[in-house]
């Protein structure tokens, strides 16, 4: 039974990783690509680590998997934020459909004051 549950988590994680890879190739600009790779790949990695933890029941595997999950949860949003900020500062072109840019508006207001 545990093997089936682990297989489900592995397949789900693989699917999320595939979606992230397709998103990086298909999406139009750096902001959308960053969102796809950060969210889908993080969830895919976490699901795969859950599967590994279910298959290998040694306590050291659980500790290592937990450490990696915590690392991914802590670093993915920070890295995503830094990439977006760098892309915005270097004036990377935005894809179609952007209505507003709050960061640019805030920078303009601070320059006026």
C-alpha positions in Angstrom: 0.0 0.0 0.0 2.8 2.4 0.9 4.4 1.7 -2.5 1.2 2.8 -4.3 1.0 6.0 -2.2 4.7 6.7 -2.9 4.2 6.1 -6.6 1.3 8.6 -6.6 3.5 11.2 -4.9 6.3 10.5 -7.4 4.0 10.8 -10.4 2.4 14.0 -9.0 5.8 15.5 -8.4 7.0 14.5 -11.8 3.9 16.1 -13.3 4.4 19.4 -11.5 8.1 19.4 -12.6 6.9 18.8 -16.2 4.5 21.7 -16.0 7.2 23.9 -14.6 9.5 23.0 -17.5 6.8 23.6 -20.1 6.0 26.9 -18.4 9.6 28.0 -18.7 9.6 27.3 -22.4 6.1 28.5 -23.3 5.5 31.6 -21.2 6.2 35.0 -22.6 8.4 37.0 -20.2 10.7 36.6 -17.2 8.0 37.3 -14.6 5.6 34.6 -15.8 8.5 32.1 -16.3 9.8 32.9 -12.8 6.3 32.2 -11.3 6.0 28.9 -13.2 9.4 27.6 -12.1 9.1 28.8 -8.5 5.7 27.4 -7.7 5.5 24.2 -9.7 9.0 23.1 -9.3 9.0 23.7 -5.6 5.8 21.7 -5.1 7.1 18.9 -7.4 10.3 18.6 -5.4 8.4 18.5 -2.1 6.1 15.8 -3.4 9.0 13.7 -4.6 10.7 14.1 -1.2 7.5 12.9 0.5 7.6 9.8 -1.8 11.2 9.1 -0.9 10.4 9.5 2.8 7.6 7.0 2.4 9.8 4.4 0.6 12.8 4.7 2.8 11.7 4.6 6.4 15.1 5.3 8.1 15.1 8.3 10.4 18.0 9.9 8.6 16.1 10.0 5.3 13.2 11.7 7.0 15.5 14.3 8.6 17.3 15.0 5.3 14.0 15.2 3.4 12.6 17.6 6.0 15.7 19.8 5.8 15.5 20.0 2.1 11.7 20.8 2.2 12.4 23.6 4.7 15.2 24.9 2.6 13.0 24.9 -0.5 10.1 26.6 1.3 12.5 29.3 2.7 14.6 30.0 -0.4 12.2 29.8 -3.3 10.2 32.9 -2.5 13.3 34.9 -1.6 15.0 33.9 -4.9 11.9 34.6 -6.8 11.6 38.1 -5.3 15.3 38.9 -6.0 15.0 37.7 -9.6 11.9 39.8 -10.1 13.5 42.9 -8.5 16.6 42.5 -10.7 14.5 42.1 -13.8 12.5 45.2 -12.9 15.6 47.3 -12.2 17.2 46.2 -15.6 13.9 47.1 -17.3 13.2 43.7 -18.7 10.4 43.8 -21.2 7.0 42.7 -20.0 4.7 40.4 -21.9 1.2 41.4 -23.1 -1.6 41.9 -20.6 0.2 43.8 -17.9 -2.2 46.6 -16.7 -0.2 48.3 -14.0 3.2 48.3 -12.3 3.0 49.2 -8.7 6.7 49.2 -8.1 7.3 51.7 -11.0 4.5 53.9 -9.6 6.1 53.9 -6.2 9.5 54.8 -7.6 8.0 57.7 -9.6 6.3 59.0 -6.4 9.5 58.8 -4.4 11.3 60.8 -7.1 8.7 63.5 -7.1 8.8 64.0 -3.3 
